Amino acid sequence: MTKLRASDGTIEAMYDVGSDPVFVTFDGRNIWTTNFLSNNVTKLRSSDGTILGTFNVGTGPQGICFDGVHIWVSN
């Protein structure tokens, strides 16, 4: 996964997450990504990209969203 500076698209960092990351969402504090081929999601601290957890969610997770309380994943 790649972090880009919003003002000009400069690459600021790259992070190893699961295989074939598809979608991301922001929960107000952290970035979450679905990893389609790994069948999991990865949670990263948005300030520095530290991986806070990887969670199995079933086969082929794709879409992901935050409803203010929960993370929802379609798979």
PDB file of N, CA, C and O in Angstrom, chain B, residues numbered from 101:
ATOM      1  N   MET B 101       0.858  -1.154   0.000  1.00  0.00           N
ATOM      2  CA  MET B 101       0.000   0.000   0.000  1.00  0.00           C
ATOM      3  C   MET B 101       0.908   1.221   0.000  1.00  0.00           C
ATOM      4  O   MET B 101       1.963   1.217   0.635  1.00  0.00           O
ATOM      5  N   THR B 102       0.500   2.260  -0.708  1.00  0.00           N
ATOM      6  CA  THR B 102       1.323   3.448  -0.871  1.00  0.00           C
ATOM      7  C   THR B 102       0.627   4.665  -0.280  1.00  0.00           C
ATOM      8  O   THR B 102      -0.565   4.880  -0.499  1.00  0.00           O
ATOM      9  N   LYS B 103       1.387   5.462   0.476  1.00  0.00           N
ATOM     10  CA  LYS B 103       0.893   6.722   1.035  1.00  0.00           C
ATOM     11  C   LYS B 103       1.433   7.854   0.161  1.00  0.00           C
ATOM     12  O   LYS B 103       2.642   7.982  -0.031  1.00  0.00           O
ATOM     13  N   LEU B 104       0.509   8.682  -0.370  1.00  0.00           N
ATOM     14  CA  LEU B 104       0.872   9.807  -1.227  1.00  0.00           C
ATOM     15  C   LEU B 104       0.567  11.123  -0.531  1.00  0.00           C
ATOM     16  O   LEU B 104      -0.410  11.225   0.211  1.00  0.00           O
ATOM     17  N   ARG B 105       1.396  12.127  -0.768  1.00  0.00           N
ATOM     18  CA  ARG B 105       1.108  13.473  -0.263  1.00  0.00           C
ATOM     19  C   ARG B 105      -0.035  14.028  -1.110  1.00  0.00           C
ATOM     20  O   ARG B 105       0.067  14.057  -2.336  1.00  0.00           O
ATOM     21  N   ALA B 106      -1.106  14.462  -0.482  1.00  0.00           N
ATOM     22  CA  ALA B 106      -2.310  14.893  -1.197  1.00  0.00           C
ATOM     23  C   ALA B 106      -2.070  16.113  -2.073  1.00  0.00           C
ATOM     24  O   ALA B 106      -2.714  16.245  -3.113  1.00  0.00           O
ATOM     25  N   SER B 107      -1.184  16.992  -1.700  1.00  0.00           N
ATOM     26  CA  SER B 107      -0.987  18.232  -2.455  1.00  0.00           C
ATOM     27  C   SER B 107      -0.354  18.027  -3.819  1.00  0.00           C
ATOM     28  O   SER B 107      -0.633  18.786  -4.748  1.00  0.00           O
ATOM     29  N   ASP B 108       0.517  16.987  -3.960  1.00  0.00           N
ATOM     30  CA  ASP B 108       1.203  16.829  -5.240  1.00  0.00           C
ATOM     31  C   ASP B 108       1.426  15.373  -5.678  1.00  0.00           C
ATOM     32  O   ASP B 108       2.045  15.134  -6.714  1.00  0.00           O
ATOM     33  N   GLY B 109       0.927  14.399  -4.901  1.00  0.00           N
ATOM     34  CA  GLY B 109       1.045  12.995  -5.274  1.00  0.00           C
ATOM     35  C   GLY B 109       2.400  12.361  -5.038  1.00  0.00           C
ATOM     36  O   GLY B 109       2.642  11.236  -5.473  1.00  0.00           O
ATOM     37  N   THR B 110       3.287  13.069  -4.355  1.00  0.00           N
ATOM     38  CA  THR B 110       4.601  12.507  -4.039  1.00  0.00           C
ATOM     39  C   THR B 110       4.448  11.303  -3.122  1.00  0.00           C
ATOM     40  O   THR B 110       3.702  11.353  -2.144  1.00  0.00           O
ATOM     41  N   ILE B 111       5.156  10.215  -3.436  1.00  0.00           N
ATOM     42  CA  ILE B 111       5.133   9.031  -2.573  1.00  0.00           C
ATOM     43  C   ILE B 111       5.868   9.346  -1.276  1.00  0.00           C
ATOM     44  O   ILE B 111       7.033   9.744  -1.289  1.00  0.00           O
ATOM     45  N   GLU B 112       5.172   9.163  -0.159  1.00  0.00           N
ATOM     46  CA  GLU B 112       5.768   9.400   1.154  1.00  0.00           C
ATOM     47  C   GLU B 112       6.203   8.115   1.827  1.00  0.00           C
ATOM     48  O   GLU B 112       7.181   8.108   2.574  1.00  0.00           O
ATOM     49  N   ALA B 113       5.480   7.011   1.572  1.00  0.00           N
ATOM     50  CA  ALA B 113       5.831   5.736   2.208  1.00  0.00           C
ATOM     51  C   ALA B 113       5.106   4.605   1.496  1.00  0.00           C
ATOM     52  O   ALA B 113       4.106   4.810   0.808  1.00  0.00           O
ATOM     53  N   MET B 114       5.643   3.404   1.684  1.00  0.00           N
ATOM     54  CA  MET B 114       4.996   2.191   1.177  1.00  0.00           C
ATOM     55  C   MET B 114       4.944   1.195   2.329  1.00  0.00           C
ATOM     56  O   MET B 114       5.888   1.081   3.110  1.00  0.00           O
ATOM     57  N   TYR B 115       3.821   0.472   2.425  1.00  0.00           N
ATOM     58  CA  TYR B 115       3.600  -0.450   3.530  1.00  0.00           C
ATOM     59  C   TYR B 115       3.211  -1.818   2.999  1.00  0.00           C
ATOM     60  O   TYR B 115       2.438  -1.925   2.048  1.00  0.00           O
ATOM     61  N   ASP B 116       3.743  -2.856   3.611  1.00  0.00           N
ATOM     62  CA  ASP B 116       3.377  -4.227   3.256  1.00  0.00           C
ATOM     63  C   ASP B 116       2.097  -4.606   3.974  1.00  0.00           C
ATOM     64  O   ASP B 116       2.028  -4.599   5.203  1.00  0.00           O
ATOM     65  N   VAL B 117       1.090  -4.936   3.189  1.00  0.00           N
ATOM     66  CA  VAL B 117      -0.161  -5.463   3.732  1.00  0.00           C
ATOM     67  C   VAL B 117      -0.373  -6.813   3.063  1.00  0.00           C
ATOM     68  O   VAL B 117       0.574  -7.360   2.498  1.00  0.00           O
ATOM     69  N   GLY B 118      -1.560  -7.361   3.104  1.00  0.00           N
ATOM     70  CA  GLY B 118      -1.811  -8.659   2.497  1.00  0.00           C
ATOM     71  C   GLY B 118      -1.757  -8.617   0.976  1.00  0.00           C
ATOM     72  O   GLY B 118      -1.471  -7.581   0.376  1.00  0.00           O
ATOM     73  N   SER B 119      -2.035  -9.757   0.371  1.00  0.00           N
ATOM     74  CA  SER B 119      -1.977  -9.885  -1.094  1.00  0.00           C
ATOM     75  C   SER B 119      -3.180  -9.238  -1.774  1.00  0.00           C
ATOM     76  O   SER B 119      -4.324  -9.438  -1.366  1.00  0.00           O
ATOM     77  N   ASP B 120      -2.904  -8.471  -2.803  1.00  0.00           N
ATOM     78  CA  ASP B 120      -3.910  -7.822  -3.634  1.00  0.00           C
ATOM     79  C   ASP B 120      -4.834  -6.903  -2.835  1.00  0.00           C
ATOM     80  O   ASP B 120      -6.042  -7.132  -2.794  1.00  0.00           O
ATOM     81  N   PRO B 121      -4.278  -5.859  -2.196  1.00  0.00           N
ATOM     82  CA  PRO B 121      -5.136  -4.896  -1.513  1.00  0.00           C
ATOM     83  C   PRO B 121      -6.053  -4.221  -2.527  1.00  0.00           C
ATOM     84  O   PRO B 121      -5.610  -3.808  -3.598  1.00  0.00           O
ATOM     85  N   VAL B 122      -7.331  -4.114  -2.181  1.00  0.00           N
ATOM     86  CA  VAL B 122      -8.320  -3.648  -3.149  1.00  0.00           C
ATOM     87  C   VAL B 122      -8.889  -2.278  -2.763  1.00  0.00           C
ATOM     88  O   VAL B 122      -8.795  -1.338  -3.551  1.00  0.00           O
ATOM     89  N   PHE B 123      -9.466  -2.148  -1.588  1.00  0.00           N
ATOM     90  CA  PHE B 123     -10.102  -0.910  -1.161  1.00  0.00           C
ATOM     91  C   PHE B 123      -9.578  -0.483   0.200  1.00  0.00           C
ATOM     92  O   PHE B 123      -9.063  -1.298   0.965  1.00  0.00           O
ATOM     93  N   VAL B 124      -9.715   0.800   0.490  1.00  0.00           N
ATOM     94  CA  VAL B 124      -9.325   1.334   1.789  1.00  0.00           C
ATOM     95  C   VAL B 124     -10.457   2.182   2.353  1.00  0.00           C
ATOM     96  O   VAL B 124     -11.308   2.682   1.616  1.00  0.00           O
ATOM     97  N   THR B 125     -10.450   2.333   3.672  1.00  0.00           N
ATOM     98  CA  THR B 125     -11.353   3.260   4.338  1.00  0.00           C
ATOM     99  C   THR B 125     -10.618   3.869   5.526  1.00  0.00           C
ATOM    100  O   THR B 125      -9.635   3.314   6.017  1.00  0.00           O
ATOM    101  N   PHE B 126     -11.107   5.011   5.975  1.00  0.00           N
ATOM    102  CA  PHE B 126     -10.528   5.750   7.099  1.00  0.00           C
ATOM    103  C   PHE B 126     -11.570   5.821   8.197  1.00  0.00           C
ATOM    104  O   PHE B 126     -12.713   6.200   7.944  1.00  0.00           O
ATOM    105  N   ASP B 127     -11.185   5.458   9.425  1.00  0.00           N
ATOM    106  CA  ASP B 127     -12.150   5.456  10.529  1.00  0.00           C
ATOM    107  C   ASP B 127     -12.015   6.681  11.435  1.00  0.00           C
ATOM    108  O   ASP B 127     -12.559   6.703  12.539  1.00  0.00           O
ATOM    109  N   GLY B 128     -11.298   7.686  10.971  1.00  0.00           N
ATOM    110  CA  GLY B 128     -11.088   8.879  11.776  1.00  0.00           C
ATOM    111  C   GLY B 128      -9.741   8.867  12.475  1.00  0.00           C
ATOM    112  O   GLY B 128      -9.268   9.902  12.943  1.00  0.00           O
ATOM    113  N   ARG B 129      -9.130   7.707  12.543  1.00  0.00           N
ATOM    114  CA  ARG B 129      -7.834   7.550  13.197  1.00  0.00           C
ATOM    115  C   ARG B 129      -6.921   6.585  12.440  1.00  0.00           C
ATOM    116  O   ARG B 129      -5.705   6.772  12.410  1.00  0.00           O
ATOM    117  N   ASN B 130      -7.506   5.558  11.833  1.00  0.00           N
ATOM    118  CA  ASN B 130      -6.740   4.494  11.194  1.00  0.00           C
ATOM    119  C   ASN B 130      -7.187   4.268   9.758  1.00  0.00           C
ATOM    120  O   ASN B 130      -8.296   4.636   9.372  1.00  0.00           O
ATOM    121  N   ILE B 131      -6.305   3.658   8.976  1.00  0.00           N
ATOM    122  CA  ILE B 131      -6.588   3.249   7.615  1.00  0.00           C
ATOM    123  C   ILE B 131      -6.799   1.742   7.626  1.00  0.00           C
ATOM    124  O   ILE B 131      -6.030   1.011   8.251  1.00  0.00           O
ATOM    125  N   TRP B 132      -7.822   1.281   6.946  1.00  0.00           N
ATOM    126  CA  TRP B 132      -8.127  -0.141   6.816  1.00  0.00           C
ATOM    127  C   TRP B 132      -8.079  -0.500   5.341  1.00  0.00           C
ATOM    128  O   TRP B 132      -8.568   0.266   4.510  1.00  0.00           O
ATOM    129  N   THR B 133      -7.508  -1.634   4.996  1.00  0.00           N
ATOM    130  CA  THR B 133      -7.490  -2.094   3.615  1.00  0.00           C
ATOM    131  C   THR B 133      -7.941  -3.544   3.518  1.00  0.00           C
ATOM    132  O   THR B 133      -7.586  -4.378   4.352  1.00  0.00           O
ATOM    133  N   THR B 134      -8.728  -3.829   2.489  1.00  0.00           N
ATOM    134  CA  THR B 134      -9.105  -5.222   2.219  1.00  0.00           C
ATOM    135  C   THR B 134      -8.018  -5.855   1.368  1.00  0.00           C
ATOM    136  O   THR B 134      -7.525  -5.240   0.422  1.00  0.00           O
ATOM    137  N   ASN B 135      -7.649  -7.074   1.700  1.00  0.00           N
ATOM    138  CA  ASN B 135      -6.621  -7.825   0.976  1.00  0.00           C
ATOM    139  C   ASN B 135      -7.287  -9.036   0.339  1.00  0.00           C
ATOM    140  O   ASN B 135      -7.448 -10.082   0.968  1.00  0.00           O
ATOM    141  N   PHE B 136      -7.673  -8.869  -0.933  1.00  0.00           N
ATOM    142  CA  PHE B 136      -8.513  -9.838  -1.632  1.00  0.00           C
ATOM    143  C   PHE B 136      -7.951 -11.262  -1.603  1.00  0.00           C
ATOM    144  O   PHE B 136      -8.676 -12.193  -1.251  1.00  0.00           O
ATOM    145  N   LEU B 137      -6.702 -11.450  -1.957  1.00  0.00           N
ATOM    146  CA  LEU B 137      -6.136 -12.796  -2.041  1.00  0.00           C
ATOM    147  C   LEU B 137      -5.708 -13.364  -0.698  1.00  0.00           C
ATOM    148  O   LEU B 137      -5.513 -14.573  -0.574  1.00  0.00           O
ATOM    149  N   SER B 138      -5.558 -12.510   0.311  1.00  0.00           N
ATOM    150  CA  SER B 138      -5.199 -12.981   1.657  1.00  0.00           C
ATOM    151  C   SER B 138      -6.412 -13.282   2.516  1.00  0.00           C
ATOM    152  O   SER B 138      -6.285 -13.864   3.593  1.00  0.00           O
ATOM    153  N   ASN B 139      -7.604 -12.883   2.040  1.00  0.00           N
ATOM    154  CA  ASN B 139      -8.855 -13.104   2.778  1.00  0.00           C
ATOM    155  C   ASN B 139      -8.850 -12.434   4.144  1.00  0.00           C
ATOM    156  O   ASN B 139      -9.349 -12.989   5.123  1.00  0.00           O
ATOM    157  N   ASN B 140      -8.268 -11.209   4.198  1.00  0.00           N
ATOM    158  CA  ASN B 140      -8.229 -10.495   5.465  1.00  0.00           C
ATOM    159  C   ASN B 140      -8.245  -8.989   5.228  1.00  0.00           C
ATOM    160  O   ASN B 140      -8.197  -8.524   4.089  1.00  0.00           O
ATOM    161  N   VAL B 141      -8.313  -8.245   6.311  1.00  0.00           N
ATOM    162  CA  VAL B 141      -8.159  -6.793   6.273  1.00  0.00           C
ATOM    163  C   VAL B 141      -6.997  -6.417   7.177  1.00  0.00           C
ATOM    164  O   VAL B 141      -6.709  -7.100   8.160  1.00  0.00           O
ATOM    165  N   THR B 142      -6.336  -5.323   6.830  1.00  0.00           N
ATOM    166  CA  THR B 142      -5.231  -4.824   7.630  1.00  0.00           C
ATOM    167  C   THR B 142      -5.581  -3.439   8.142  1.00  0.00           C
ATOM    168  O   THR B 142      -6.116  -2.610   7.406  1.00  0.00           O
ATOM    169  N   LYS B 143      -5.275  -3.193   9.406  1.00  0.00           N
ATOM    170  CA  LYS B 143      -5.499  -1.903  10.053  1.00  0.00           C
ATOM    171  C   LYS B 143      -4.143  -1.240  10.277  1.00  0.00           C
ATOM    172  O   LYS B 143      -3.257  -1.829  10.896  1.00  0.00           O
ATOM    173  N   LEU B 144      -3.979  -0.013   9.771  1.00  0.00           N
ATOM    174  CA  LEU B 144      -2.733   0.731   9.932  1.00  0.00           C
ATOM    175  C   LEU B 144      -3.013   2.062  10.618  1.00  0.00           C
ATOM    176  O   LEU B 144      -4.029   2.703  10.351  1.00  0.00           O
ATOM    177  N   ARG B 145      -2.118   2.468  11.494  1.00  0.00           N
ATOM    178  CA  ARG B 145      -2.226   3.792  12.116  1.00  0.00           C
ATOM    179  C   ARG B 145      -1.923   4.818  11.030  1.00  0.00           C
ATOM    180  O   ARG B 145      -0.872   4.746  10.393  1.00  0.00           O
ATOM    181  N   SER B 146      -2.815   5.760  10.811  1.00  0.00           N
ATOM    182  CA  SER B 146      -2.663   6.693   9.695  1.00  0.00           C
ATOM    183  C   SER B 146      -1.475   7.628   9.864  1.00  0.00           C
ATOM    184  O   SER B 146      -0.911   8.080   8.868  1.00  0.00           O
ATOM    185  N   SER B 147      -1.082   7.929  11.085  1.00  0.00           N
ATOM    186  CA  SER B 147       0.010   8.876  11.296  1.00  0.00           C
ATOM    187  C   SER B 147       1.366   8.350  10.867  1.00  0.00           C
ATOM    188  O   SER B 147       2.207   9.119  10.401  1.00  0.00           O
ATOM    189  N   ASP B 148       1.597   7.031  11.020  1.00  0.00           N
ATOM    190  CA  ASP B 148       2.929   6.503  10.703  1.00  0.00           C
ATOM    191  C   ASP B 148       2.920   5.149   9.982  1.00  0.00           C
ATOM    192  O   ASP B 148       3.986   4.602   9.699  1.00  0.00           O
ATOM    193  N   GLY B 149       1.741   4.603   9.682  1.00  0.00           N
ATOM    194  CA  GLY B 149       1.649   3.356   8.938  1.00  0.00           C
ATOM    195  C   GLY B 149       1.916   2.100   9.735  1.00  0.00           C
ATOM    196  O   GLY B 149       1.979   1.013   9.161  1.00  0.00           O
ATOM    197  N   THR B 150       2.073   2.217  11.037  1.00  0.00           N
ATOM    198  CA  THR B 150       2.276   1.033  11.868  1.00  0.00           C
ATOM    199  C   THR B 150       1.087   0.102  11.717  1.00  0.00           C
ATOM    200  O   THR B 150      -0.062   0.529  11.840  1.00  0.00           O
ATOM    201  N   ILE B 151       1.361  -1.177  11.450  1.00  0.00           N
ATOM    202  CA  ILE B 151       0.279  -2.157  11.344  1.00  0.00           C
ATOM    203  C   ILE B 151      -0.227  -2.485  12.745  1.00  0.00           C
ATOM    204  O   ILE B 151       0.531  -2.939  13.602  1.00  0.00           O
ATOM    205  N   LEU B 152      -1.507  -2.251  12.962  1.00  0.00           N
ATOM    206  CA  LEU B 152      -2.130  -2.472  14.268  1.00  0.00           C
ATOM    207  C   LEU B 152      -2.851  -3.807  14.340  1.00  0.00           C
ATOM    208  O   LEU B 152      -3.228  -4.252  15.424  1.00  0.00           O
ATOM    209  N   GLY B 153      -3.044  -4.446  13.200  1.00  0.00           N
ATOM    210  CA  GLY B 153      -3.682  -5.755  13.203  1.00  0.00           C
ATOM    211  C   GLY B 153      -4.044  -6.200  11.813  1.00  0.00           C
ATOM    212  O   GLY B 153      -4.234  -5.386  10.909  1.00  0.00           O
ATOM    213  N   THR B 154      -4.138  -7.506  11.651  1.00  0.00           N
ATOM    214  CA  THR B 154      -4.625  -8.131  10.425  1.00  0.00           C
ATOM    215  C   THR B 154      -5.706  -9.112  10.845  1.00  0.00           C
ATOM    216  O   THR B 154      -5.495  -9.940  11.730  1.00  0.00           O
ATOM    217  N   PHE B 155      -6.864  -9.016  10.206  1.00  0.00           N
ATOM    218  CA  PHE B 155      -8.035  -9.744  10.656  1.00  0.00           C
ATOM    219  C   PHE B 155      -8.633 -10.560   9.514  1.00  0.00           C
ATOM    220  O   PHE B 155      -8.921 -10.021   8.445  1.00  0.00           O
ATOM    221  N   ASN B 156      -8.818 -11.852   9.738  1.00  0.00           N
ATOM    222  CA  ASN B 156      -9.452 -12.721   8.753  1.00  0.00           C
ATOM    223  C   ASN B 156     -10.929 -12.382   8.666  1.00  0.00           C
ATOM    224  O   ASN B 156     -11.597 -12.223   9.687  1.00  0.00           O
ATOM    225  N   VAL B 157     -11.442 -12.270   7.434  1.00  0.00           N
ATOM    226  CA  VAL B 157     -12.839 -11.867   7.263  1.00  0.00           C
ATOM    227  C   VAL B 157     -13.609 -12.744   6.290  1.00  0.00           C
ATOM    228  O   VAL B 157     -14.770 -12.455   6.001  1.00  0.00           O
ATOM    229  N   GLY B 158     -13.011 -13.786   5.786  1.00  0.00           N
ATOM    230  CA  GLY B 158     -13.692 -14.638   4.816  1.00  0.00           C
ATOM    231  C   GLY B 158     -13.103 -14.475   3.434  1.00  0.00           C
ATOM    232  O   GLY B 158     -12.148 -13.724   3.238  1.00  0.00           O
ATOM    233  N   THR B 159     -13.674 -15.178   2.481  1.00  0.00           N
ATOM    234  CA  THR B 159     -13.110 -15.271   1.138  1.00  0.00           C
ATOM    235  C   THR B 159     -13.300 -13.997   0.318  1.00  0.00           C
ATOM    236  O   THR B 159     -14.412 -13.482   0.203  1.00  0.00           O
ATOM    237  N   GLY B 160     -12.208 -13.498  -0.248  1.00  0.00           N
ATOM    238  CA  GLY B 160     -12.242 -12.414  -1.227  1.00  0.00           C
ATOM    239  C   GLY B 160     -12.824 -11.098  -0.778  1.00  0.00           C
ATOM    240  O   GLY B 160     -13.701 -10.569  -1.461  1.00  0.00           O
ATOM    241  N   PRO B 161     -12.380 -10.530   0.349  1.00  0.00           N
ATOM    242  CA  PRO B 161     -12.926  -9.240   0.764  1.00  0.00           C
ATOM    243  C   PRO B 161     -12.609  -8.154  -0.262  1.00  0.00           C
ATOM    244  O   PRO B 161     -11.506  -8.087  -0.805  1.00  0.00           O
ATOM    245  N   GLN B 162     -13.599  -7.317  -0.506  1.00  0.00           N
ATOM    246  CA  GLN B 162     -13.403  -6.216  -1.456  1.00  0.00           C
ATOM    247  C   GLN B 162     -13.806  -4.904  -0.815  1.00  0.00           C
ATOM    248  O   GLN B 162     -12.964  -4.227  -0.225  1.00  0.00           O
ATOM    249  N   GLY B 163     -15.066  -4.528  -0.913  1.00  0.00           N
ATOM    250  CA  GLY B 163     -15.514  -3.243  -0.391  1.00  0.00           C
ATOM    251  C   GLY B 163     -15.388  -3.157   1.116  1.00  0.00           C
ATOM    252  O   GLY B 163     -15.494  -4.159   1.825  1.00  0.00           O
ATOM    253  N   ILE B 164     -15.160  -1.939   1.595  1.00  0.00           N
ATOM    254  CA  ILE B 164     -15.025  -1.710   3.042  1.00  0.00           C
ATOM    255  C   ILE B 164     -15.516  -0.294   3.343  1.00  0.00           C
ATOM    256  O   ILE B 164     -15.278   0.632   2.568  1.00  0.00           O
ATOM    257  N   CYS B 165     -16.204  -0.136   4.478  1.00  0.00           N
ATOM    258  CA  CYS B 165     -16.631   1.202   4.888  1.00  0.00           C
ATOM    259  C   CYS B 165     -16.708   1.271   6.411  1.00  0.00           C
ATOM    260  O   CYS B 165     -16.728   0.252   7.101  1.00  0.00           O
ATOM    261  N   PHE B 166     -16.749   2.486   6.902  1.00  0.00           N
ATOM    262  CA  PHE B 166     -16.857   2.771   8.334  1.00  0.00           C
ATOM    263  C   PHE B 166     -18.166   3.513   8.555  1.00  0.00           C
ATOM    264  O   PHE B 166     -18.434   4.512   7.887  1.00  0.00           O
ATOM    265  N   ASP B 167     -18.993   3.025   9.498  1.00  0.00           N
ATOM    266  CA  ASP B 167     -20.300   3.641   9.736  1.00  0.00           C
ATOM    267  C   ASP B 167     -20.318   4.559  10.964  1.00  0.00           C
ATOM    268  O   ASP B 167     -21.383   4.983  11.414  1.00  0.00           O
ATOM    269  N   GLY B 168     -19.141   4.857  11.496  1.00  0.00           N
ATOM    270  CA  GLY B 168     -19.051   5.683  12.695  1.00  0.00           C
ATOM    271  C   GLY B 168     -18.787   4.854  13.931  1.00  0.00           C
ATOM    272  O   GLY B 168     -18.346   5.384  14.951  1.00  0.00           O
ATOM    273  N   VAL B 169     -19.055   3.540  13.855  1.00  0.00           N
ATOM    274  CA  VAL B 169     -18.851   2.627  14.973  1.00  0.00           C
ATOM    275  C   VAL B 169     -18.137   1.360  14.515  1.00  0.00           C
ATOM    276  O   VAL B 169     -17.213   0.892  15.179  1.00  0.00           O
ATOM    277  N   HIS B 170     -18.561   0.807  13.389  1.00  0.00           N
ATOM    278  CA  HIS B 170     -18.068  -0.478  12.910  1.00  0.00           C
ATOM    279  C   HIS B 170     -17.407  -0.363  11.543  1.00  0.00           C
ATOM    280  O   HIS B 170     -17.682   0.560  10.776  1.00  0.00           O
ATOM    281  N   ILE B 171     -16.539  -1.312  11.260  1.00  0.00           N
ATOM    282  CA  ILE B 171     -15.980  -1.492   9.925  1.00  0.00           C
ATOM    283  C   ILE B 171     -16.803  -2.593   9.251  1.00  0.00           C
ATOM    284  O   ILE B 171     -16.993  -3.667   9.823  1.00  0.00           O
ATOM    285  N   TRP B 172     -17.281  -2.330   8.057  1.00  0.00           N
ATOM    286  CA  TRP B 172     -18.062  -3.284   7.288  1.00  0.00           C
ATOM    287  C   TRP B 172     -17.261  -3.703   6.065  1.00  0.00           C
ATOM    288  O   TRP B 172     -16.671  -2.865   5.383  1.00  0.00           O
ATOM    289  N   VAL B 173     -17.244  -5.006   5.791  1.00  0.00           N
ATOM    290  CA  VAL B 173     -16.476  -5.564   4.680  1.00  0.00           C
ATOM    291  C   VAL B 173     -17.397  -6.439   3.831  1.00  0.00           C
ATOM    292  O   VAL B 173     -18.126  -7.275   4.365  1.00  0.00           O
ATOM    293  N   SER B 174     -17.363  -6.248   2.513  1.00  0.00           N
ATOM    294  CA  SER B 174     -18.112  -7.144   1.634  1.00  0.00           C
ATOM    295  C   SER B 174     -17.160  -8.209   1.115  1.00  0.00           C
ATOM    296  O   SER B 174     -16.049  -7.915   0.674  1.00  0.00           O
ATOM    297  N   ASN B 175     -17.621  -9.454   1.178  1.00  0.00           N
ATOM    298  CA  ASN B 175     -16.816 -10.576   0.677  1.00  0.00           C
ATOM    299  C   ASN B 175     -17.729 -11.690   0.209  1.00  0.00           C
ATOM    300  O   ASN B 175     -17.252 -12.727  -0.251  1.00  0.00           O
TER     301      ASN B 175
END
